Structures are given as structure tokens and as C-alpha cells.
């Protein structure tokens, strides 16, 4: 339901931009690609894993060499934690992002640097059912006990794109400046299983995508 509402919001904004269309630089883009995600935390031993993302964006001229980008991305990011038997417990976090970015056109219509905030809506962490009862290394926690993460988080986006007006390669990095694991701190019994430590973890994701501008 949340995804449908966000899609309708983005669609309405797209129509508004298209109708306004006051400058040649306005573009509607479709993008897709791969990601590598890790979790920055002192609580667990973490290994980055590959994932994917894709979505829709609207780029419009703003002032001189500056543009603004509004966009939505659906993502499936993965990372692994180590179990007591040195096995990798692979977690997946899926959800949707909304971005509002500033873009500086280094070479007009060909190269730009983009940066700004990202609102991220997260689902619960997912992992194979066969791993749910395995113990996370360095703790007494079962793998399934840390899946209920914070549903809303914030990222900072920094990236660049290069190519033509219609097709561009895009690489960007996102750092989660909010604590993805903060919701787990509401349960004191989980903290006890975590060596009486608070839960803290920040996502870091590097993405490589191709964007097709309509």
C-alpha cells in the first residue's frame, strides 16, 4: 500500500514537470543496476554482498549550471553477518527510496556531480529460513532476532553521471546517517543477548547503474 501511494505521488509529480516543461534540460529517466552494501557496526562481523536497484527520476534545470533531481528507487540490498560456526548469514533489506538532489553540470548534458538527502523506507530484514536459528558470532542472538529494523531511515547521496543526453552511466555512494538497528534497542532482552550493548548500525551502499532519459 505504501509503495502504491509513493508511486502515485511520483507519477503526479512527473506529469507536473512534463506539463511545465519550460526548459530544454528537463529529463525523465529510467535507471537500473547493481549495488554492494555493508553495515557499519561494532556489534557484528559484517561482509558486503551484492544487490540491485532501479527506479524513475526527473531532472530539471534550476539555475545556470545547476539542476535538481527528484526520484524514486526500489532496492534490494544485501549483507552478511558471521555465525558462530564461521558461516555467512545473508540478510536482505528491501524497500523504496525518495531522493531530492542537487546536480552540478560539469559538462552540460554529459557529465554531472549529484548530491543530497534520501528518505528510505525499509522492510524487515530477510534471510533463509534454514539460517533463522543460527547464532550470530560474538553474541547469543539468533539470526532471526535482529530482523525487525527501523522502518524509516535517512541517507546522504554523492554520485556522478557521464554519457549523452539519452544514456548515462551512473555511480553513486549512499551512507545511512541514521541507525538502522535502533528499533532493536526497545527490547532490553535483545540487548542482554548482545553482551548488554546497544544496537547501532549504519548502511553504506555503492551503486553502479545505467540511466535512460526519455
BELGI-V637570 format. One record per backbone hydrogen bond with DSSP energy under -1.0 kcal/mol. NH is the residue of the N-H (numbers start at 0). CO is the residue of the C=O. E is the energy in kcal/mol with one decimal. If there is no record, write none. Layout:
BEGIN
<<NH & CO & E> <NH & CO & E>>
END
This chain:
BEGIN
<<4 & 0 & -2.1> <5 & 1 & -2.4> <6 & 2 & -2.4> <7 & 3 & -2.2> <8 & 4 & -2.1> <9 & 5 & -2.5> <10 & 6 & -2.7> <11 & 7 & -2.4> <12 & 8 & -2.0> <13 & 9 & -2.5> <14 & 10 & -2.3> <15 & 11 & -2.1> <16 & 12 & -2.6> <17 & 13 & -2.6> <18 & 14 & -2.5> <19 & 15 & -2.1> <20 & 16 & -3.0> <25 & 22 & -1.2> <26 & 58 & -3.1> <28 & 56 & -2.9> <29 & 211 & -2.5> <30 & 54 & -2.3> <31 & 209 & -1.6> <32 & 52 & -2.2> <33 & 207 & -1.8> <34 & 50 & -1.8> <35 & 205 & -2.2> <36 & 48 & -2.3> <37 & 203 & -2.4> <39 & 201 & -3.2> <46 & 79 & -2.8> <48 & 36 & -1.6> <48 & 77 & -1.1> <50 & 34 & -2.5> <51 & 75 & -1.7> <52 & 32 & -1.9> <53 & 73 & -2.1> <54 & 30 & -2.1> <55 & 71 & -2.0> <56 & 28 & -2.3> <57 & 69 & -3.0> <58 & 26 & -3.2> <59 & 67 & -2.5> <61 & 65 & -2.5> <62 & 65 & -1.5> <65 & 62 & -3.0> <66 & 102 & -2.9> <67 & 59 & -2.5> <68 & 100 & -2.5> <69 & 57 & -2.4> <70 & 98 & -1.7> <71 & 55 & -2.9> <72 & 96 & -1.7> <73 & 53 & -3.1> <74 & 94 & -2.1> <75 & 51 & -2.5> <76 & 92 & -2.5> <78 & 90 & -1.9> <79 & 46 & -2.8> <80 & 88 & -2.1> <81 & 44 & -1.6> <82 & 86 & -2.8> <83 & 134 & -2.1> <85 & 82 & -1.7> <88 & 80 & -3.6> <90 & 78 & -3.2> <91 & 125 & -2.3> <92 & 76 & -2.9> <94 & 74 & -1.8> <95 & 120 & -1.6> <96 & 72 & -2.8> <97 & 118 & -2.5> <98 & 70 & -2.7> <99 & 116 & -1.6> <100 & 68 & -2.9> <101 & 114 & -2.8> <102 & 66 & -2.6> <103 & 112 & -3.0> <104 & 64 & -3.3> <105 & 103 & -1.1> <106 & 110 & -1.9> <109 & 106 & -2.6> <110 & 106 & -2.5> <111 & 160 & -2.2> <112 & 103 & -2.2> <113 & 158 & -2.9> <114 & 101 & -2.4> <115 & 156 & -1.8> <117 & 154 & -2.1> <118 & 97 & -2.8> <119 & 152 & -3.0> <120 & 95 & -3.1> <121 & 150 & -2.9> <122 & 93 & -2.5> <124 & 146 & -2.6> <125 & 91 & -2.5> <130 & 127 & -2.0> <133 & 130 & -1.5> <135 & 140 & -2.7> <136 & 81 & -2.6> <138 & 135 & -1.8> <139 & 192 & -2.7> <142 & 133 & -2.5> <143 & 131 & -2.1> <144 & 141 & -1.7> <148 & 146 & -1.9> <149 & 179 & -2.6> <152 & 119 & -2.6> <154 & 117 & -2.4> <155 & 174 & -2.2> <156 & 115 & -3.0> <157 & 172 & -2.2> <158 & 113 & -2.7> <159 & 170 & -2.6> <160 & 111 & -2.1> <161 & 168 & -2.1> <162 & 109 & -1.9> <163 & 166 & -2.6> <167 & 210 & -2.2> <168 & 161 & -2.9> <169 & 208 & -3.0> <170 & 159 & -2.4> <171 & 206 & -1.9> <172 & 157 & -3.1> <173 & 204 & -2.9> <174 & 155 & -2.0> <175 & 202 & -3.5> <176 & 153 & -1.3> <177 & 153 & -1.0> <179 & 200 & -2.6> <181 & 178 & -1.3> <183 & 180 & -1.5> <184 & 181 & -1.6> <185 & 182 & -1.5> <186 & 183 & -1.5> <190 & 186 & -1.4> <191 & 187 & -1.9> <192 & 188 & -1.4> <195 & 190 & -1.9> <196 & 193 & -1.6> <201 & 39 & -1.9> <203 & 37 & -2.3> <204 & 173 & -2.6> <205 & 35 & -2.2> <206 & 171 & -3.0> <207 & 33 & -2.4> <208 & 169 & -3.2> <209 & 31 & -2.3> <210 & 167 & -2.7> <211 & 29 & -3.3> <212 & 165 & -3.0> <213 & 27 & -3.8>>
END
